[in-house]
Amino acid sequence: MTEAPTTAAKSGRRWALLVAIGFLLLTVIPYLVGLSFAFDRRFMWLGYNLDDSCVYLSWMRQAADGSFHALNLFTTEPQHGMALNPLFLVLGRFASLTGLPLLAVYHLARIVFGVGLLLVVWEFLVANVASSRARKLAFLFVCFSAGIGWLPAWWESRSILTPIDRWQPEAITFLSLYLSPLFCFSMALQVGILLLLQRGERTGQARYAVAAGLCGLILGLTHTYDVATMAAIWSAYVVVSAVVAIRRKEGIGPVLPTVLQALLAGIIAAPGALYIYAQLKTETVFHKRMEVQTLSVPLYWVLAGYGLTFLFALLGIYGAKETLKPAPTSTETDADLTVQEADSTHELLFNAASLRLLTVWLLVNLAVAYINVPFQRKLLQGAHFPVAILAGVGCVWLIYRIRKTVSPARFRMKAVAITLLLGLTNFYFMARDIGNYRDNRAQTGIHRTYLLPGEINALNWIREHTP
């Protein structure tokens, strides 16, 4: 009996790895097309979010030159700098050791961290989604799904008052994987934190809380905003779990170990975010950058940015609620959390706790993007995961409601068709970048994506002869 789950687990992980690698190779295609348009010019390998990317490349350059300190080199205001972001410190040193160009390291990191992120997502799916079909469809939706920003009424607009899937990369997993190693890295930590805390809750083992705390520590040092999001999600989940236990007349006793583990993880994670906060209080230039307002758009633009995926997610909540099993006990071991096969609507998610976590994650991640801070919309990062996972569950539930028996071949055909439909905005996004490369402009409309040889020579001279 133990052989089958192990074989299923290995097969599932192999499938996820192949899809992840294939997906990340797909994201390279627009850049290769851009390179083909270069002729005698230097292709900059950047077409979207140039300002942020250039800041990160600047930090990598400083790290490659041997510095542990980051200065904002895009201003002449006096500054003493901050400790280098650990991620870009490592990438810069890697570039220095290997002799690879910074842009090559930047995109290599994007691919490596992107594959890593998707494998962590798969492990989360293994722990929560019982149906193998729903698990795989949810994985595809995480990779490809978006909203209705592709509709002509909004697509040509330059305003951010449009669906977020056409302009906000951190809100859509596809765009994050396509554009940013920082988003890939921090998102992997986000999903990893929840997976580890959940395993700690299910097994009662504090080592998972320690591991989650260490992930939170690294997250605080590399993408600090997200620590607040993860703390809010897990805190809300614990509160809801306590309320459920009280309503069942179980008291809060069963939830206390989860509370203690959450506190342990929080204590370990807190120094990272506090360290960055302390530095920002003393470094005016970086503090001003953080205070630049990036406010969230009205909620209906967010929901439109998830579009049909969000509607499937609502179906997922409804469908999973119909098929719940009792919550696991704290006596379960890691062996109890391996892949199980259940290809009928009698078992979509493993238990009520899985549905509770995914629902809380979705609602809280959307809510924190509207708290009163200047960087509101950055807090939306990660919201796409529960939307896409629940959408995969909801889509399978709907398929079975329409037709109780679906052959593997027919299911694969439906899965591909629905995935392509949900990913239309992302495909338009890449096509738009290719068009911009052809016209030698970035999405800003004021930056070019190619530099002339004379410009490269001038910039090299400036680097060699000026401080």
Disulfide bonds with the S-S distance in Angstrom:
none
